[in-house]
């Protein structure tokens, strides 16, 4: 183990926030391991990063829905003489619609990716994070702070990510590991099209770019913060959520998701 060099592992690194996070970590001198299914995109990003003078990232094309994906990732890293110093669990997706009307298998896949893989990879690499005085950044969402009729399973998975990561922060901080959960609001990425959301439905005041979210996530992790909500208005909303009656929140989210729902991504 002592001969393995430290790298930053980023899942879901083929698009959106994952790409932005890869650029930020690479800019600050981290060697990367990029994980996703779309190998062509990973190689394109690796080439872009290498062109800046940084070490070319390790590319691992993997089906993250499959059981044992974390072991596959760790094995592929070890085969290239590397192990995690930082882990960024960014892979995930959502679906819009009532839980009773959405495909059940897809919703279970959502749990596999958003919850199971994140947990599996987080726990599998704690020893190497300790060895390299590294950290763990789990990408959650503002959705994790409230119930989500119209996206019930997605909101529930992000509530898990928030709770799990905050608890790990308390457990692992004394052992020298930085642990943070990044909870962005709306971000214009492929996530919306995959979920079935209409474009332009999120208020501009809440929307941030993937680059801004990545910068906030990286800075917050390195500063030792536990929970990172980019944007002042978004942070204010997470405070108000604890004050507003739950019944009102349920009604508002239900109304909001009905407006955002679409039969086809546009």
N, C-alpha and C positions, 0 to 999 in steps of 0.2 A: 504493500500500500504506500510506503514512503516514497516509492519511485514514480508514483502517478502524479502528473502535473494537474494543477487546479484549473477548472473551466467553469463558465457560467452556462447553465443549461436553460434553454428557453423553449417551452412547448407552445404550439400554435404560432410558430414563427414565420408562417408563410403569408400573413396578411395583417392589416390593421394595427392594433396596439402591439402585437407580438413583433412585427417588423420594426416599429418605432422603438420599442424597448431594446431590441438587438442593436440598433444604431447607437443608442445612448450608452449602453454597456461597452460596446466596442470603442466608442469615442474616448471612454475613460480608461482604456487599457486592458479590458477583460478579454481573455480568449473565450470564444463562444462555442457552444454545441447547439445547433439549430434542429428542432424536432417538429415534424408535421408529416402529413401524408403526401403533400404535393412537392415531390422531390425537385421538379424543375424550378419552382419558385425558391426553394431553399438554396439551390446552387446559384441562382441569380443573385440572391441577397449575399451569399458567401463571397461571390465575385466582387460585388459592390464594396463590401467591407475590406476585402483584401486589397482592392485598388487604392484604399486610403493609406496603405502601408502597414495595416494591422495584420496579425497572423490570420490566415484563412480559417474560417470557422469549420468545425467538424459538422458534417451533414448526416443526419440520421432520419431516413424516411421510415415512418412507422405508423401502423394503424392503431391509434391510441384508444380505440373502443375495445380492443381485445384484452381479455384478462392476461396478466403477466407482462403488460407493456412496460411497466417500470423496470422489471428485471431485464427485459430486452434492451432498454436504454442504458442501464448500468453496465450490462455486458458489452454493448457496442463501444461505450466510452473506454472501458478497461482494455479492450482490444486495441485501442489507439493510444494507450498509455495515459489516460486521463480519468479524473473523477470530479464530482461536483464540489465547487466552492460556494457557488450561489445557484439556487434553483428559482426559476420564474415559472410558476404554474399559470400559464395564460390560456391554454386550450379550453374551449368551451363553446356552447351554442344555446340558443333559446328557441322557443316556438310560441307563437301567438294563437290563442283560441282557448275555449273551455276545455278543461282536462278530459271531460267525458267525450268530447268530440274529436280530439287529436289522436293520432296513431299511438297506441299504447307502447309498441316496441320502440318507436322513436323517443318517447318520453323516458323510457327506461335507459336508452342509450345516453340521453342527456344526463341522467344520474350517474351512469358509468363514467362519463367524461368529466363532468363538472365536479363530481364528488369523489368517486372511487379512485380514479387515476390520480387526482390531486392529492388525496390522502396517502395513497400507496407510494407515490414518488417522494412526498414530503418525509414520510417515516423511513423509507428505505435508505435515505442518504444522510441521516443525522450525524452518523459517525464521521463521514468525510467533511461535512460542514463544520464540525467541531475541530477537526484536524487543521483546517485551513482558515479558521476564524471567519467563516463566511456568513451566509444568510439565506433567507427564504422569502420570496415575494409571491403571494397568492393574489391573483386578480379576481376580485369579487365584483360588486356592483352596488349602486345605491339601492337597487332592488332588494338587497339583503336586509335592509332596515325595516321593511314593511311587508304585509301580506299582499299577494298578487293575483286576485281573481282575473282570469283572462290570460295569465301566464303562470298558473299556480305552481307547476313543477319547477320552472326556471327560478322563480322568486325563492322557492324553498331551497333549491340548491345553493343559491347565493347567501341565504341566511345561514346555511351550514358552513360555507366558506368563511363568513365573517366570524361566527362563533368559534370554529375550529382554530382559525389563525390567531385570534386574540388569546385563546387559551395557550396555544403553543408559544406565543410571545412571552407569556408569564413563566412557562416551564423552562424555556430554553435561553432566555436572556441571561440568567446567572451562569450559563455554560459558555457564554461568549458568542452566541448566534443571534444575529439580527433577524427578526421575524416581523413581517408587516403584511397587511391586507390592503390592496388598492381598490377603492370603490368609486369608479367614475360614474357620472351621469351619462346622458346620451353622447355617443361618439359616432360620427359618420364613417362607418366601415362596412364590410360585407356582412357583418352580424345582422343588420336590419333586414337585408334581403333574404338571408337564410331563415330568419325568424318569421318572415311574412309581414313586415312593417312597411307602411307607406312612407316614402321619403317626405321630409319637411314637416312631419307631425310633431317633432320635439321642439319646444320653445328655444329660440336662439340663445336666450339668457342662460340656459342650462347646458347647452351644447359646447363641447370642447373638442379640439383636434386630437388625433391619436398622438401627435408629437408632444403636445402640452401635457397630456395624461402621462405619457412615458417619462417625461422630465420630472413631473411631480412624484411619480412612483419611485424613480431611482433616487431622487434627492431625499424623499421621506425614509426610504429603507436605510440609506447610508447614515442618516441622522438618528437612526434608532427609534423612529416612530412606530407605533403599533397599528394605527388605522389611518389611512390616507384617503381623504375625499377631496379631489381637485376642484377648485373653484369656490369662492366665498359663498355664493348663493346656494350651491349644492350643500356645503357644510351647514349653512343655516337651516336648510330643509331637514337635514338629518337630526337636528336638534328639535325642530318643531314636531317631527314625527312622534316624539316621546310625549308630547303635550296633547296632541289632537286625539279625541276619542277614537278607539279602534273601529267602531262601526262606521264613522265618517270616512276613515281611511279606506276601508273596504269598498264603500260606495264610490269614492272618488277614483280609486284604481280601476274598478270594474268599468266605470263610465269611460275612463281614459283608454283602456284597452279596447273597448268596443269601437271607439273612434279610430284607433290605430290599426285595427284588424283589416286585413285584405285577403281576398281569395288568391291573388297572384301578386308576387313582389313586383314593384314598379320602379 
